[in-house]
């Protein structure tokens, strides 16, 4: 097959195409958290031990995180459309196996298979957006994509609570997974009809050495981050983290000289890309740990049932969604300042919320602060990742997609492992939440500094273009 030039989507189908892609993203994002609400029921009905339940919850995230970079490159090799559809089919079948699992071992294996499908389909979504949308249309598409990416975790908690609590057809927790099957089949049929053929370069090869080194490195990094806290951070977790970091450095050196790099590091060379990605990862990691710890506080300290705790984040979702869908219409000068203003607004909303309402939840005061935090989150991510796509050549779309997919996963598990330990080590839930939000505020200050570097670099580039 020869290399094909990417083309913008036709005017007749962009909305339906984007709906297909984002439906796949919703399914993959939700399944990272949807099972958490049903974990206790699964444990009781399958007579599963604590380790098995933890693997049911975390095995999906672990598998996805390890394979994202490799699967992004597979999209270049076989075509992003084909990789998306294959990943979606795999994910759907694995969801069926999860729902039919007769015991904990089968459920863990099916969850790992689900993670493999998610790892194959999700990087293709951002690659397809980069390749087939241009200019303002791309910014709009990325705004909607960002909203789905960030809110999928929270949506998973809400949907998980609704489905598990309803005990549909007397199936208890199983519809939490089975709900993916009809949705997956419908999206698969629509995708075959609506998604365009994508560029395939016959020269692309997978780098077996790179795949091996990166897979071991990611496993060594994510396993202790996911399981270390509950085991009290034994010596093996620190050795694993150190080994993973060393292997990641070795992977970067290998890729710099590889004939067929798994992750083309040329995507990081344009000015502003590295600090921009760092800012995006920080914002997404802070969101993940803020969502987790506030949800735990609402349930453990304030007595919220799981479903109500999930619904408490609806104002956050409204703030995030509103800004994600409208920032593209703002004047250029306002758009340029959003990546810097966003983390500040996120920190202000989250910090004030926790200071005022950690002891007693007052919706009238909490709602506007959650809206502000959500809008700040969106402002700190969507405009920035959209800017990064304009700095990188189209041939590197899969590399940007891999970095954009893998970075938030690592940032999320790192934030949950580190700041989650801070939360659980505190004498009370309120103290833990205050400490976490203080740390989140400090991290967001770093994210603001990174975003400011991107804005300055963009300003210098614009000035040179005017000259």
C-alpha positions, 0 to 999 in steps of 0.5 A: 500500500502506498502513502495517501494524503489525509483529506478534510472530512466532507461537509455532509458527514463531519458531525456523524463521523465525530459522533462515531469516534467519540462514542468509542471514546465514551465507552473506553473512558467510562469503563475505567471507572464504571466497575468501581461502583459495582466492585463490592457486589462483584466481590460478594457474588463471585466470592473474590478475594481482595487481590482479584477485585483490585485486578478487576478494577485496575487491570483495565487501566494497567493494560491500556496504559502499557499498550497505548503507544504501541497501538498508536503506531499500529494505526500508522501501520494498518490505517487508523480507521481499521485500527479503530474498528478492530479495537472497538470490535475487540472491546465489545467482545471483551465486554460480553465476556466480562458480563458472562464471566463465571468467576473472578479469574475469568473476569480479570482475564476479560478485563485485561482483554477489554484494556487491550481493545481500548488501547487499540481504539482510543489513540486512533480517535485523536489521530483521525481528528488531526488528519481529517479536520482542519482549522476552526473545525479541528478546534471544535472537534478537539473541544468536544473530544476533550469534554468526552475524554475528561468527563468519561470517568465521572460519567462512568461512576454515575452510569455504574451506580444507576445500572448496578443499583437497578439490578436489570433483569436480576443480573446484578453487576453484569449489565455494567459490562453488557451495556457495552455490547449493543452500543458497541455493535451500533457504533461498529456498524456506523463506523464501517459506513461513515469513517473515511479510509485513512493514510497508510504508509507501507514504509512503517514498521513496528520496532520489536525492540522498542515495543519490548522495552516500552512495554516492560518500562510501562508495566514497571511504572504502572504496577507499583503506582496502582497497587503500591499504596494498598500494600504500604509501599514495600521495597519492590514498588520503589525498585520497580519504579526506579527500573521503569524510569531507567527503562523509559530513558533507555527507550528514549535513547533507542528511539532516537536512533531507531530506523522505524521508531515506535514513538517518533520523538520528532513530535517533541522538537517544535517549540512549545510542544514539551511544556504544552504536553506537560501542562495538559498532563498536569491538569488531567492528573489533578482532575483525576485525584480531585475527583477521587478524593472529593467523591470519597469525602462526600461518601465517607465524611458527609454520608452521600450514597455513591450515586449522589456523590457522582451526581454532585459533579454534574456542575463541574461537567457543565462548566467543563462542557460549556467552555469546551464547546465555546472556546473556539468562538472567543476572540483570538486574544482570549483564546491565547490566554485560556491555557494560562487562566485555566489552571488558575481558575481550576485551582481557585474553584477547587480550593475555595470549594474545599475550604468552604464546604468540606464540613457541610455541603451547601449546593447553593455555594458549591455549584458555582465553584464546581462550574468554575473548576470545570471551566478552568480544567477545560481552558487548561486542556482543550485550547492547549492540545489544539495548539499543539496539533498545529505545531506538529507535522501531520505525519506525526499525528500518531506520535502526538496521539500516543503522548496525549493518550499515555500522558494523562493515564500516567499522570492520573495513576501517579496523582492517585498513588501519591496524593491518594496516599496523602489523603488516606494517611490524614487523621480525618477525611477533611484533613486529607482532602485539604492536603490533597487540594493544597498539593493540587494547587501547587501542581497547577501552578507548575502547569500554569508556568508550562502553559505560559511558555507555550503562549510566549513561544506562540507569540514569538512565532506570530511576531516572526510571521508578521515580519 
